[in-house]
Amino acid sequence: MGEGANIGVEGRLVFLVRLFSRDGSSRAVRRLCCAAMTDPVKDSGIDLTDRGVYAVWARDIVRYRDIDPNGHVNNGAVNQFFEDGRIGLRDQRMAGVQPNLLTGFAVVNFNATYRAPISYPAEVEIGTVVLKIGGSSFHLGQGVFHEDRCAATATVIQVYFDPTTGKSNTLPDPVRAALEGAMGPA
């Protein structure tokens, strides 16, 4: 059985994730969640290239190793900026909400659009906004900005799950409240 997302019944995505034990060996592939196939950016009308829509900001620097043969930041480095933005959301909005908050979240869908090149040296700002909150999952919108332009945008679906069982869990009320505090403009 392969890992990834498969179209299930009634137009829903079924996400499968391979779980690893502490010694690094593979435990199992498990169904993590089901998510309706909707576009939260389109549904919300939010323009992810607009700095004004973001609730949380993080900063990062472009490292020399981030540069590709064309002299631009490569997509892998941009994706790392997006991850740093998601960690910023947890640090700024969920600190103290519950112990071990970094465990129990999995990215089950990530879509990026690379809009403009970034060169070295540079500093970037990463904006993150909550677009939609479900029972066990939430959708984020993100943007990487360099100077006055949006260099990349992304949409992300994350699922909250029990790391010991690998099964999705309902978002705890304090986590849900923190996410609601980072929702985009209505």
C-alpha distance (Angstrom), angle and dihedral (degrees) to the residues before:
residue distance angle dihedral
M1 . . .
G2 3.82 . .
E3 3.76 127.5 .
G4 3.79 123.4 -116.8
A5 3.77 137.7 56.9
N6 3.77 124.8 -35.4
I7 3.76 128.8 -172.3
G8 3.79 107.3 -110.5
V9 3.76 133.3 -175.4
E10 3.79 122.3 -46.6
G11 3.82 94.6 15.6
R12 3.80 95.9 -64.1
L13 3.76 126.3 137.3
V14 3.77 118.0 -125.9
F15 3.79 112.2 -155.0
L16 3.76 121.3 -152.1
V17 3.78 121.9 -166.0
R18 3.78 128.9 -174.5
L19 3.79 109.1 -131.5
F20 3.77 123.0 -150.9
S21 3.77 129.3 -152.0
R22 3.79 121.2 -130.8
D23 3.81 91.6 -93.3
G24 3.81 89.3 57.6
S25 3.78 97.6 -108.3
S26 3.75 118.3 134.0
R27 3.82 114.3 -103.5
A28 3.74 104.8 -175.7
V29 3.74 147.6 -50.3
R30 3.77 109.2 -104.6
R31 3.73 136.6 -175.7
L32 3.78 103.2 -111.9
C33 3.77 104.7 -177.1
C34 3.71 148.3 -34.2
A35 3.78 119.9 -119.9
A36 3.75 128.6 -174.1
M37 3.79 113.0 -114.2
T38 3.79 99.5 -114.4
D39 3.78 132.2 134.1
P40 3.82 106.5 -124.4
V41 3.82 92.3 -170.5
K42 3.78 92.3 53.5
D43 3.81 91.8 40.9
S44 3.82 92.3 50.8
G45 3.80 97.5 41.4
I46 3.81 89.6 -134.4
D47 3.82 116.5 153.8
L48 3.81 105.8 -142.3
T49 3.82 90.8 -162.3
D50 3.83 89.3 65.6
R51 3.81 113.1 91.5
G52 3.78 90.0 -153.1
V53 3.82 95.5 71.3
Y54 3.81 97.3 64.0
A55 3.80 123.1 100.7
V56 3.82 98.8 -171.5
W57 3.81 131.9 37.7
A58 3.80 134.0 -162.9
R59 3.80 130.7 178.9
D60 3.78 130.7 -141.5
I61 3.78 137.8 170.3
V62 3.77 129.0 -126.8
R63 3.78 109.8 -116.8
Y64 3.79 123.5 -151.4
R65 3.81 88.8 -116.1
D66 3.83 88.9 60.2
I67 3.80 91.8 69.3
D68 3.81 122.4 102.4
P69 3.85 125.2 -149.7
N70 3.83 89.1 -86.6
G71 3.80 91.6 59.9
H72 3.81 94.2 -109.1
V73 3.79 130.7 115.4
N74 3.80 106.7 -91.5
N75 3.80 122.2 -124.2
G76 3.82 92.9 -109.5
A77 3.80 90.1 60.5
V78 3.81 91.2 47.1
N79 3.80 88.8 52.0
Q80 3.82 88.3 53.2
F81 3.81 88.5 54.2
F82 3.82 88.2 55.2
E83 3.81 90.3 51.4
D84 3.81 90.1 49.8
G85 3.81 87.4 53.4
R86 3.81 91.5 53.0
I87 3.80 90.4 49.8
G88 3.81 87.5 49.5
L89 3.81 89.1 55.6
R90 3.80 90.6 54.5
D91 3.81 93.7 43.6
Q92 3.81 94.7 47.8
R93 3.80 102.0 36.2
M94 3.80 106.2 23.7
A95 3.81 105.0 36.2
G96 3.78 108.1 135.5
V97 3.81 93.6 7.0
Q98 3.79 92.0 116.0
P99 3.82 138.2 -20.3
N100 3.82 119.1 -90.4
L101 3.79 91.6 13.5
L102 3.80 92.8 166.3
T103 3.78 89.7 64.9
G104 3.76 118.0 73.6
F105 3.81 99.1 41.8
A106 3.80 123.7 103.2
V107 3.79 129.7 -178.5
V108 3.79 104.8 -130.6
N109 3.79 98.4 171.0
F110 3.80 131.2 24.5
N111 3.80 125.7 174.5
A112 3.80 121.9 177.0
T113 3.77 132.7 -173.9
Y114 3.81 116.2 -160.7
R115 3.80 106.5 -148.9
A116 3.81 107.8 170.0
P117 3.80 137.1 6.4
I118 3.78 123.1 -101.9
S119 3.81 119.7 -154.0
Y120 3.79 133.8 -158.6
P121 3.01 128.6 -67.9
A122 3.77 101.4 37.7
E123 3.76 146.0 126.2
V124 3.79 120.4 -135.9
E125 3.78 134.0 -161.8
I126 3.79 120.4 -145.1
G127 3.78 119.3 -154.5
T128 3.80 122.0 -162.0
V129 3.79 129.0 -170.9
V130 3.80 132.6 175.1
L131 3.80 109.7 -121.0
K132 3.80 102.0 178.0
I133 3.80 138.6 0.9
G134 3.80 121.5 -151.9
G135 3.77 133.0 177.7
S136 3.82 97.0 -79.6
S137 3.80 101.7 -3.3
F138 3.77 140.5 56.6
H139 3.79 135.1 -162.7
L140 3.79 122.9 -134.5
G141 3.77 132.7 -165.3
Q142 3.79 118.4 -153.1
G143 3.78 139.1 -176.3
V144 3.80 133.2 -168.2
F145 3.80 112.0 -149.7
H146 3.79 129.0 -167.3
E147 3.79 115.9 -171.5
D148 3.82 106.3 -45.0
R149 3.81 100.0 -18.8
C150 3.78 139.0 76.5
A151 3.81 107.7 -119.6
A152 3.82 98.3 -178.0
T153 3.79 142.5 -2.0
A154 3.78 131.4 -160.0
T155 3.75 141.8 -175.1
V156 3.78 118.8 -149.4
I157 3.79 134.7 -172.9
Q158 3.78 115.8 -157.1
V159 3.79 127.3 -173.7
Y160 3.77 127.5 -152.9
F161 3.81 111.6 -137.2
D162 3.78 143.7 164.5
P163 3.83 106.3 -101.0
T164 3.81 91.9 -153.4
T165 3.80 95.8 55.1
G166 3.79 101.2 23.3
K167 3.81 90.5 -133.2
S168 3.77 124.2 129.8
N169 3.79 116.7 -105.4
T170 3.75 133.5 -157.4
L171 3.78 110.5 -95.9
P172 3.82 108.4 -100.2
D173 3.80 114.1 -115.3
P174 3.85 94.4 -112.3
V175 3.84 90.8 51.8
R176 3.81 90.9 46.4
A177 3.83 90.2 50.3
A178 3.81 91.1 50.2
L179 3.80 90.4 50.2
E180 3.80 91.8 47.4
G181 3.81 87.7 54.6
A182 3.82 89.0 59.0
M183 3.83 96.5 48.0
G184 3.76 118.2 132.0
P185 3.79 125.3 -113.9
A186 3.78 113.8 -66.9
